[in-house]
Amino acid sequence: MAALPADELEKVLAEPSRSGLTPCWHPDPGERDAVLREVRARGWALTDEQLAPGIRSVAAPMRDGSGQVIAALNVNCHAAGTSVEPVRGAAYASSRLVDGIQIEGCGPEVLESVRIGA
């Protein structure tokens, strides 16, 4: 989401969740934008039970050969079994790994299939 233009971000956020879960975190637009700026600068995202109780999640963007974000790699773990520090370390390492992957010949149709889980 951090790579989306503002108008597309608002459109995506207006869609109902496919998971059926109600997020625990409800930021105002200013707080959300500040977090997205941090994510862009760092190159990966970490949630610590903001999406669902007991779940920590890290995500890193996957880019095509031109550098455009076409998908994201996400890994979840249970908060009771894994502290935040190893998750942060794994997120950093994963983002460096994902940075090294180039996906050739992927266009918008690939991104759409990833979004819908096809």
N, CA, C and O atoms as a GROMACS GRO file, in nm:
protein
  472
    1MET      N    1   0.081  -0.119   0.000
    1MET     CA    2   0.000   0.000   0.000
    1MET      C    3   0.086   0.126   0.000
    1MET      O    4   0.044   0.229  -0.051
    2ALA      N    5   0.203   0.116   0.057
    2ALA     CA    6   0.288   0.234   0.065
    2ALA      C    7   0.332   0.283  -0.073
    2ALA      O    8   0.369   0.400  -0.087
    3ALA      N    9   0.329   0.196  -0.173
    3ALA     CA   10   0.371   0.235  -0.308
    3ALA      C   11   0.258   0.292  -0.392
    3ALA      O   12   0.282   0.342  -0.502
    4LEU      N   13   0.136   0.286  -0.342
    4LEU     CA   14   0.022   0.334  -0.421
    4LEU      C   15   0.013   0.486  -0.423
    4LEU      O   16   0.046   0.551  -0.324
    5PRO      N   17  -0.031   0.542  -0.535
    5PRO     CA   18  -0.061   0.685  -0.537
    5PRO      C   19  -0.179   0.712  -0.442
    5PRO      O   20  -0.257   0.621  -0.413
    6ALA      N   21  -0.190   0.834  -0.393
    6ALA     CA   22  -0.290   0.868  -0.290
    6ALA      C   23  -0.432   0.830  -0.330
    6ALA      O   24  -0.505   0.775  -0.248
    7ASP      N   25  -0.472   0.858  -0.454
    7ASP     CA   26  -0.610   0.828  -0.495
    7ASP      C   27  -0.636   0.678  -0.498
    7ASP      O   28  -0.744   0.633  -0.461
    8GLU      N   29  -0.537   0.600  -0.542
    8GLU     CA   30  -0.554   0.455  -0.545
    8GLU      C   31  -0.552   0.396  -0.404
    8GLU      O   32  -0.624   0.300  -0.376
    9LEU      N   33  -0.470   0.452  -0.316
    9LEU     CA   34  -0.468   0.409  -0.176
    9LEU      C   35  -0.605   0.425  -0.113
    9LEU      O   36  -0.653   0.334  -0.046
   10GLU      N   37  -0.667   0.540  -0.133
   10GLU     CA   38  -0.800   0.565  -0.076
   10GLU      C   39  -0.902   0.465  -0.130
   10GLU      O   40  -0.988   0.418  -0.056
   11LYS      N   41  -0.891   0.433  -0.259
   11LYS     CA   42  -0.982   0.336  -0.321
   11LYS      C   43  -0.966   0.198  -0.258
   11LYS      O   44  -1.064   0.133  -0.225
   12VAL      N   45  -0.841   0.155  -0.240
   12VAL     CA   46  -0.814   0.024  -0.180
   12VAL      C   47  -0.862   0.019  -0.035
   12VAL      O   48  -0.922  -0.080   0.008
   13LEU      N   49  -0.837   0.126   0.039
   13LEU     CA   50  -0.879   0.129   0.180
   13LEU      C   51  -1.030   0.133   0.196
   13LEU      O   52  -1.083   0.093   0.300
   14ALA      N   53  -1.101   0.180   0.094
   14ALA     CA   54  -1.247   0.186   0.100
   14ALA      C   55  -1.311   0.050   0.075
   14ALA      O   56  -1.428   0.029   0.108
   15GLU      N   57  -1.234  -0.044   0.017
   15GLU     CA   58  -1.287  -0.178  -0.009
   15GLU      C   59  -1.300  -0.255   0.122
   15GLU      O   60  -1.216  -0.241   0.211
   16PRO      N   61  -1.405  -0.336   0.134
   16PRO     CA   62  -1.417  -0.419   0.255
   16PRO      C   63  -1.307  -0.524   0.259
   16PRO      O   64  -1.260  -0.570   0.155
   17SER      N   65  -1.269  -0.562   0.378
   17SER     CA   66  -1.164  -0.664   0.397
   17SER      C   67  -1.212  -0.799   0.346
   17SER      O   68  -1.326  -0.838   0.371
   18ARG      N   69  -1.127  -0.868   0.276
   18ARG     CA   70  -1.161  -1.004   0.230
   18ARG      C   71  -1.144  -1.105   0.342
   18ARG      O   72  -1.197  -1.216   0.334
   19SER      N   73  -1.069  -1.068   0.446
   19SER     CA   74  -1.044  -1.162   0.555
   19SER      C   75  -1.163  -1.176   0.648
   19SER      O   76  -1.176  -1.277   0.718
   20GLY      N   77  -1.249  -1.077   0.650
   20GLY     CA   78  -1.360  -1.078   0.744
   20GLY      C   79  -1.322  -1.030   0.882
   20GLY      O   80  -1.408  -1.019   0.970
   21LEU      N   81  -1.193  -1.000   0.904
   21LEU     CA   82  -1.147  -0.950   1.033
   21LEU      C   83  -1.159  -0.798   1.039
   21LEU      O   84  -1.138  -0.729   0.939
   22THR      N   85  -1.192  -0.748   1.155
   22THR     CA   86  -1.193  -0.604   1.177
   22THR      C   87  -1.060  -0.567   1.240
   22THR      O   88  -1.027  -0.616   1.348
   23PRO      N   89  -0.982  -0.481   1.174
   23PRO     CA   90  -0.851  -0.444   1.230
   23PRO      C   91  -0.864  -0.383   1.369
   23PRO      O   92  -0.964  -0.317   1.401
   24CYS      N   93  -0.764  -0.406   1.452
   24CYS     CA   94  -0.760  -0.350   1.587
   24CYS      C   95  -0.717  -0.204   1.585
   24CYS      O   96  -0.748  -0.129   1.677
   25TRP      N   97  -0.646  -0.164   1.483
   25TRP     CA   98  -0.589  -0.029   1.472
   25TRP      C   99  -0.673   0.054   1.376
   25TRP      O  100  -0.698   0.012   1.264
   26HIS      N  101  -0.715   0.169   1.420
   26HIS     CA  102  -0.798   0.259   1.340
   26HIS      C  103  -0.733   0.397   1.338
   26HIS      O  104  -0.777   0.488   1.409
   27PRO      N  105  -0.628   0.414   1.257
   27PRO     CA  106  -0.557   0.543   1.257
   27PRO      C  107  -0.637   0.651   1.185
   27PRO      O  108  -0.716   0.623   1.095
   28ASP      N  109  -0.615   0.775   1.228
   28ASP     CA  110  -0.672   0.884   1.149
   28ASP      C  111  -0.582   0.901   1.026
   28ASP      O  112  -0.471   0.847   1.024
   29PRO      N  113  -0.628   0.973   0.923
   29PRO     CA  114  -0.548   0.985   0.800
   29PRO      C  115  -0.406   1.037   0.823
   29PRO      O  116  -0.313   0.992   0.756
   30GLY      N  117  -0.387   1.129   0.914
   30GLY     CA  118  -0.253   1.182   0.940
   30GLY      C  119  -0.160   1.077   0.998
   30GLY      O  120  -0.045   1.067   0.958
   31GLU      N  121  -0.211   0.999   1.094
   31GLU     CA  122  -0.132   0.892   1.154
   31GLU      C  123  -0.098   0.784   1.051
   31GLU      O  124   0.015   0.736   1.043
   32ARG      N  125  -0.199   0.747   0.971
   32ARG     CA  126  -0.177   0.648   0.865
   32ARG      C  127  -0.071   0.695   0.766
   32ARG      O  128   0.018   0.618   0.730
   33ASP      N  129  -0.079   0.820   0.723
   33ASP     CA  130   0.018   0.874   0.627
   33ASP      C  131   0.158   0.877   0.686
   33ASP      O  132   0.256   0.853   0.614
   34ALA      N  133   0.170   0.907   0.815
   34ALA     CA  134   0.302   0.907   0.881
   34ALA      C  135   0.361   0.767   0.882
   34ALA      O  136   0.480   0.750   0.857
   35VAL      N  137   0.279   0.666   0.912
   35VAL     CA  138   0.327   0.528   0.913
   35VAL      C  139   0.369   0.486   0.772
   35VAL      O  140   0.471   0.420   0.756
   36LEU      N  141   0.290   0.522   0.672
   36LEU     CA  142   0.325   0.486   0.534
   36LEU      C  143   0.456   0.553   0.490
   36LEU      O  144   0.533   0.493   0.415
   37ARG      N  145   0.481   0.675   0.535
   37ARG     CA  146   0.610   0.740   0.505
   37ARG      C  147   0.726   0.661   0.567
   37ARG      O  148   0.829   0.642   0.503
   38GLU      N  149   0.707   0.615   0.691
   38GLU     CA  150   0.810   0.534   0.757
   38GLU      C  151   0.833   0.404   0.681
   38GLU      O  152   0.948   0.362   0.663
   39VAL      N  153   0.726   0.340   0.638
   39VAL     CA  154   0.736   0.214   0.564
   39VAL      C  155   0.812   0.236   0.433
   39VAL      O  156   0.899   0.157   0.398
   40ARG      N  157   0.779   0.343   0.361
   40ARG     CA  158   0.849   0.373   0.236
   40ARG      C  159   0.998   0.394   0.261
   40ARG      O  160   1.082   0.342   0.186
   41ALA      N  161   1.031   0.467   0.364
   41ALA     CA  162   1.172   0.497   0.395
   41ALA      C  163   1.248   0.371   0.437
   41ALA      O  164   1.363   0.353   0.399
   42ARG      N  165   1.183   0.284   0.514
   42ARG     CA  166   1.248   0.163   0.566
   42ARG      C  167   1.252   0.052   0.461
   42ARG      O  168   1.348  -0.025   0.456
   43GLY      N  169   1.149   0.046   0.378
   43GLY     CA  170   1.144  -0.057   0.274
   43GLY      C  171   1.065  -0.181   0.312
   43GLY      O  172   1.057  -0.274   0.232
   44TRP      N  173   1.006  -0.186   0.429
   44TRP     CA  174   0.923  -0.297   0.472
   44TRP      C  175   0.829  -0.251   0.584
   44TRP      O  176   0.850  -0.147   0.645
   45ALA      N  177   0.725  -0.330   0.608
   45ALA     CA  178   0.625  -0.296   0.708
   45ALA      C  179   0.620  -0.402   0.817
   45ALA      O  180   0.641  -0.520   0.791
   46LEU      N  181   0.591  -0.360   0.937
   46LEU     CA  182   0.573  -0.449   1.051
   46LEU      C  183   0.444  -0.410   1.121
   46LEU      O  184   0.423  -0.293   1.152
   47THR      N  185   0.358  -0.508   1.146
   47THR     CA  186   0.243  -0.484   1.231
   47THR      C  187   0.259  -0.572   1.355
   47THR      O  188   0.298  -0.688   1.345
   48ASP      N  189   0.228  -0.516   1.468
   48ASP     CA  190   0.240  -0.586   1.596
   48ASP      C  191   0.103  -0.585   1.662
   48ASP      O  192   0.075  -0.503   1.749
   49GLU      N  193   0.019  -0.678   1.620
   49GLU     CA  194  -0.117  -0.696   1.668
   49GLU      C  195  -0.210  -0.581   1.629
   49GLU      O  196  -0.318  -0.568   1.688
   50GLN      N  197  -0.172  -0.497   1.532
   50GLN     CA  198  -0.263  -0.392   1.486
   50GLN      C  199  -0.374  -0.449   1.398
   50GLN      O  200  -0.486  -0.398   1.398
   51LEU      N  201  -0.343  -0.556   1.325
   51LEU     CA  202  -0.444  -0.614   1.236
   51LEU      C  203  -0.534  -0.713   1.307
   51LEU      O  204  -0.655  -0.715   1.284
   52ALA      N  205  -0.476  -0.795   1.393
   52ALA     CA  206  -0.555  -0.895   1.467
   52ALA      C  207  -0.481  -0.928   1.596
   52ALA      O  208  -0.358  -0.933   1.597
   53PRO      N  209  -0.555  -0.951   1.704
   53PRO     CA  210  -0.489  -0.987   1.830
   53PRO      C  211  -0.405  -1.113   1.813
   53PRO      O  212  -0.450  -1.211   1.754
   54GLY      N  213  -0.283  -1.109   1.867
   54GLY     CA  214  -0.197  -1.225   1.866
   54GLY      C  215  -0.116  -1.245   1.739
   54GLY      O  216  -0.040  -1.342   1.730
   55ILE      N  217  -0.129  -1.157   1.641
   55ILE     CA  218  -0.061  -1.175   1.513
   55ILE      C  219   0.039  -1.064   1.488
   55ILE      O  220   0.005  -0.945   1.494
   56ARG      N  221   0.162  -1.103   1.459
   56ARG     CA  222   0.265  -1.010   1.411
   56ARG      C  223   0.285  -1.043   1.264
   56ARG      O  224   0.282  -1.159   1.224
   57SER      N  225   0.307  -0.939   1.184
   57SER     CA  226   0.318  -0.958   1.041
   57SER      C  227   0.425  -0.865   0.986
   57SER      O  228   0.436  -0.750   1.028
   58VAL      N  229   0.503  -0.915   0.890
   58VAL     CA  230   0.600  -0.832   0.819
   58VAL      C  231   0.572  -0.847   0.670
   58VAL      O  232   0.532  -0.953   0.623
   59ALA      N  233   0.596  -0.738   0.596
   59ALA     CA  234   0.573  -0.740   0.451
   59ALA      C  235   0.680  -0.657   0.383
   59ALA      O  236   0.727  -0.556   0.436
   60ALA      N  237   0.718  -0.702   0.264
   60ALA     CA  238   0.815  -0.629   0.183
   60ALA      C  239   0.763  -0.627   0.040
   60ALA      O  240   0.700  -0.723  -0.004
   61PRO      N  241   0.788  -0.518  -0.033
   61PRO     CA  242   0.739  -0.510  -0.171
   61PRO      C  243   0.820  -0.597  -0.265
   61PRO      O  244   0.940  -0.617  -0.246
   62MET      N  245   0.753  -0.649  -0.366
   62MET     CA  246   0.820  -0.718  -0.476
   62MET      C  247   0.808  -0.627  -0.598
   62MET      O  248   0.700  -0.579  -0.630
   63ARG      N  249   0.920  -0.605  -0.665
   63ARG     CA  250   0.925  -0.512  -0.777
   63ARG      C  251   0.956  -0.585  -0.908
   63ARG      O  252   1.022  -0.688  -0.908
   64ASP      N  253   0.907  -0.528  -1.018
   64ASP     CA  254   0.942  -0.584  -1.148
   64ASP      C  255   1.077  -0.530  -1.191
   64ASP      O  256   1.142  -0.457  -1.116
   65GLY      N  257   1.120  -0.564  -1.310
   65GLY     CA  258   1.251  -0.523  -1.359
   65GLY      C  259   1.270  -0.374  -1.368
   65GLY      O  260   1.383  -0.326  -1.367
   66SER      N  261   1.159  -0.298  -1.377
   66SER     CA  262   1.170  -0.151  -1.384
   66SER      C  263   1.163  -0.085  -1.248
   66SER      O  264   1.173   0.037  -1.237
   67GLY      N  265   1.146  -0.165  -1.142
   67GLY     CA  266   1.140  -0.110  -1.007
   67GLY      C  267   1.000  -0.083  -0.956
   67GLY      O  268   0.984  -0.039  -0.842
   68GLN      N  269   0.898  -0.109  -1.038
   68GLN     CA  270   0.759  -0.086  -0.996
   68GLN      C  271   0.714  -0.198  -0.903
   68GLN      O  272   0.740  -0.315  -0.929
   69VAL      N  273   0.645  -0.162  -0.795
   69VAL     CA  274   0.591  -0.261  -0.702
   69VAL      C  275   0.475  -0.332  -0.771
   69VAL      O  276   0.381  -0.268  -0.820
   70ILE      N  277   0.482  -0.465  -0.774
   70ILE     CA  278   0.376  -0.544  -0.837
   70ILE      C  279   0.307  -0.638  -0.739
   70ILE      O  280   0.201  -0.692  -0.768
   71ALA      N  281   0.368  -0.659  -0.624
   71ALA     CA  282   0.311  -0.748  -0.523
   71ALA      C  283   0.384  -0.725  -0.392
   71ALA      O  284   0.475  -0.642  -0.384
   72ALA      N  285   0.344  -0.797  -0.290
   72ALA     CA  286   0.413  -0.789  -0.161
   72ALA      C  287   0.428  -0.930  -0.105
   72ALA      O  288   0.342  -1.016  -0.125
   73LEU      N  289   0.536  -0.950  -0.035
   73LEU     CA  290   0.561  -1.074   0.036
   73LEU      C  291   0.527  -1.049   0.182
   73LEU      O  292   0.577  -0.954   0.242
   74ASN      N  293   0.441  -1.133   0.240
   74ASN     CA  294   0.396  -1.114   0.378
   74ASN      C  295   0.415  -1.242   0.455
   74ASN      O  296   0.385  -1.351   0.405
   75VAL      N  297   0.465  -1.230   0.578
   75VAL     CA  298   0.482  -1.344   0.667
   75VAL      C  299   0.421  -1.308   0.802
   75VAL      O  300   0.444  -1.199   0.854
   76ASN      N  301   0.344  -1.402   0.858
   76ASN     CA  302   0.280  -1.382   0.988
   76ASN      C  303   0.337  -1.478   1.090
   76ASN      O  304   0.385  -1.586   1.056
   77CYS      N  305   0.331  -1.438   1.216
   77CYS     CA  306   0.367  -1.528   1.324
   77CYS      C  307   0.279  -1.494   1.445
   77CYS      O  308   0.218  -1.387   1.451
   78HIS      N  309   0.273  -1.586   1.539
   78HIS     CA  310   0.193  -1.563   1.659
   78HIS      C  311   0.274  -1.481   1.757
   78HIS      O  312   0.390  -1.513   1.785
   79ALA      N  313   0.215  -1.376   1.809
   79ALA     CA  314   0.285  -1.283   1.899
   79ALA      C  315   0.330  -1.350   2.028
   79ALA      O  316   0.434  -1.313   2.084
   80ALA      N  317   0.256  -1.448   2.075
   80ALA     CA  318   0.294  -1.513   2.201
   80ALA      C  319   0.421  -1.596   2.186
   80ALA      O  320   0.492  -1.618   2.284
   81GLY      N  321   0.450  -1.642   2.064
   81GLY     CA  322   0.565  -1.729   2.044
   81GLY      C  323   0.687  -1.660   1.986
   81GLY      O  324   0.794  -1.720   1.982
   82THR      N  325   0.672  -1.536   1.940
   82THR     CA  326   0.783  -1.467   1.874
   82THR      C  327   0.784  -1.321   1.917
   82THR      O  328   0.685  -1.250   1.898
   83SER      N  329   0.895  -1.277   1.974
   83SER     CA  330   0.904  -1.136   2.013
   83SER      C  331   0.925  -1.048   1.890
   83SER      O  332   0.952  -1.099   1.781
   84VAL      N  333   0.911  -0.919   1.908
   84VAL     CA  334   0.919  -0.825   1.797
   84VAL      C  335   1.058  -0.818   1.736
   84VAL      O  336   1.070  -0.806   1.614
   85GLU      N  337   1.164  -0.827   1.816
   85GLU     CA  338   1.300  -0.809   1.763
   85GLU      C  339   1.339  -0.909   1.654
   85GLU      O  340   1.390  -0.867   1.550
   86PRO      N  341   1.317  -1.039   1.673
   86PRO     CA  342   1.350  -1.131   1.563
   86PRO      C  343   1.265  -1.105   1.438
   86PRO      O  344   1.311  -1.125   1.326
   87VAL      N  345   1.141  -1.062   1.458
   87VAL     CA  346   1.054  -1.031   1.344
   87VAL      C  347   1.110  -0.912   1.267
   87VAL      O  348   1.112  -0.913   1.144
   88ARG      N  349   1.155  -0.810   1.340
   88ARG     CA  350   1.218  -0.694   1.274
   88ARG      C  351   1.342  -0.736   1.195
   88ARG      O  352   1.361  -0.693   1.082
   89GLY      N  353   1.425  -0.820   1.255
   89GLY     CA  354   1.545  -0.867   1.186
   89GLY      C  355   1.512  -0.947   1.062
   89GLY      O  356   1.576  -0.931   0.958
   90ALA      N  357   1.411  -1.033   1.072
   90ALA     CA  358   1.368  -1.112   0.956
   90ALA      C  359   1.309  -1.022   0.849
   90ALA      O  360   1.329  -1.046   0.730
   91ALA      N  361   1.236  -0.918   0.891
   91ALA     CA  362   1.176  -0.826   0.794
   91ALA      C  363   1.285  -0.754   0.717
   91ALA      O  364   1.276  -0.739   0.595
   92TYR      N  365   1.387  -0.708   0.788
   92TYR     CA  366   1.497  -0.638   0.721
   92TYR      C  367   1.566  -0.731   0.623
   92TYR      O  368   1.591  -0.693   0.508
   93ALA      N  369   1.598  -0.853   0.667
   93ALA     CA  370   1.666  -0.948   0.579
   93ALA      C  371   1.578  -0.985   0.460
   93ALA      O  372   1.627  -0.994   0.347
   94SER      N  373   1.449  -1.005   0.484
   94SER     CA  374   1.358  -1.039   0.375
   94SER      C  375   1.346  -0.927   0.274
   94SER      O  376   1.340  -0.952   0.154
   95SER      N  377   1.343  -0.804   0.322
   95SER     CA  378   1.330  -0.691   0.228
   95SER      C  379   1.453  -0.682   0.140
   95SER      O  380   1.442  -0.647   0.022
   96ARG      N  381   1.572  -0.714   0.194
   96ARG     CA  382   1.693  -0.712   0.113
   96ARG      C  383   1.688  -0.825   0.010
   96ARG      O  384   1.731  -0.807  -0.104
   97LEU      N  385   1.636  -0.942   0.050
   97LEU     CA  386   1.622  -1.054  -0.041
   97LEU      C  387   1.524  -1.020  -0.152
   97LEU      O  388   1.553  -1.041  -0.270
   98VAL      N  389   1.408  -0.966  -0.115
   98VAL     CA  390   1.307  -0.931  -0.213
   98VAL      C  391   1.359  -0.823  -0.306
   98VAL      O  392   1.327  -0.824  -0.425
   99ASP      N  393   1.438  -0.729  -0.256
   99ASP     CA  394   1.498  -0.626  -0.342
   99ASP      C  395   1.580  -0.688  -0.453
   99ASP      O  396   1.591  -0.632  -0.562
  100GLY      N  397   1.640  -0.804  -0.426
  100GLY     CA  398   1.725  -0.869  -0.525
  100GLY      C  399   1.650  -0.950  -0.629
  100GLY      O  400   1.709  -0.995  -0.727
  101ILE      N  401   1.520  -0.969  -0.609
  101ILE     CA  402   1.440  -1.048  -0.702
  101ILE      C  403   1.383  -0.955  -0.808
  101ILE      O  404   1.320  -0.854  -0.776
  102GLN      N  405   1.404  -0.989  -0.933
  102GLN     CA  406   1.344  -0.914  -1.042
  102GLN      C  407   1.244  -1.004  -1.111
  102GLN      O  408   1.277  -1.116  -1.151
  103ILE      N  409   1.124  -0.956  -1.124
  103ILE     CA  410   1.020  -1.033  -1.189
  103ILE      C  411   1.003  -0.976  -1.329
  103ILE      O  412   0.952  -0.865  -1.346
  104GLU      N  413   1.045  -1.051  -1.428
  104GLU     CA  414   1.044  -1.004  -1.566
  104GLU      C  415   0.909  -1.031  -1.630
  104GLU      O  416   0.844  -1.133  -1.603
  105GLY      N  417   0.867  -0.941  -1.716
  105GLY     CA  418   0.748  -0.961  -1.797
  105GLY      C  419   0.617  -0.955  -1.721
  105GLY      O  420   0.516  -1.005  -1.770
  106CYS      N  421   0.616  -0.897  -1.604
  106CYS     CA  422   0.493  -0.889  -1.526
  106CYS      C  423   0.426  -0.754  -1.548
  106CYS      O  424   0.488  -0.649  -1.532
  107GLY      N  425   0.302  -0.758  -1.584
  107GLY     CA  426   0.226  -0.636  -1.604
  107GLY      C  427   0.114  -0.625  -1.503
  107GLY      O  428   0.110  -0.702  -1.407
  108PRO      N  429   0.022  -0.531  -1.524
  108PRO     CA  430  -0.089  -0.508  -1.430
  108PRO      C  431  -0.175  -0.631  -1.404
  108PRO      O  432  -0.230  -0.646  -1.296
  109GLU      N  433  -0.186  -0.720  -1.503
  109GLU     CA  434  -0.270  -0.839  -1.485
  109GLU      C  435  -0.212  -0.929  -1.375
  109GLU      O  436  -0.288  -0.996  -1.305
  110VAL      N  437  -0.080  -0.932  -1.360
  110VAL     CA  438  -0.019  -1.011  -1.254
  110VAL      C  439  -0.052  -0.951  -1.119
  110VAL      O  440  -0.087  -1.023  -1.026
  111LEU      N  441  -0.040  -0.820  -1.107
  111LEU     CA  442  -0.074  -0.753  -0.982
  111LEU      C  443  -0.218  -0.780  -0.944
  111LEU      O  444  -0.246  -0.809  -0.828
  112GLU      N  445  -0.309  -0.772  -1.039
  112GLU     CA  446  -0.450  -0.797  -1.008
  112GLU      C  447  -0.471  -0.941  -0.964
  112GLU      O  448  -0.550  -0.965  -0.872
  113SER      N  449  -0.403  -1.038  -1.026
  113SER     CA  450  -0.421  -1.176  -0.985
  113SER      C  451  -0.366  -1.199  -0.845
  113SER      O  452  -0.419  -1.280  -0.770
  114VAL      N  453  -0.258  -1.128  -0.808
  114VAL     CA  454  -0.203  -1.139  -0.674
  114VAL      C  455  -0.301  -1.080  -0.574
  114VAL      O  456  -0.321  -1.138  -0.466
  115ARG      N  457  -0.362  -0.966  -0.607
  115ARG     CA  458  -0.458  -0.904  -0.516
  115ARG      C  459  -0.576  -0.993  -0.486
  115ARG      O  460  -0.623  -0.997  -0.372
  116ILE      N  461  -0.624  -1.065  -0.586
  116ILE     CA  462  -0.742  -1.147  -0.563
  116ILE      C  463  -0.707  -1.288  -0.523
  116ILE      O  464  -0.796  -1.371  -0.502
  117GLY      N  465  -0.578  -1.317  -0.512
  117GLY     CA  466  -0.536  -1.448  -0.464
  117GLY      C  467  -0.545  -1.557  -0.568
  117GLY      O  468  -0.554  -1.674  -0.533
  118ALA      N  469  -0.543  -1.521  -0.696
  118ALA     CA  470  -0.554  -1.622  -0.803
  118ALA      C  471  -0.425  -1.698  -0.819
  118ALA      O  472  -0.415  -1.787  -0.904
   0.00000   0.00000   0.00000
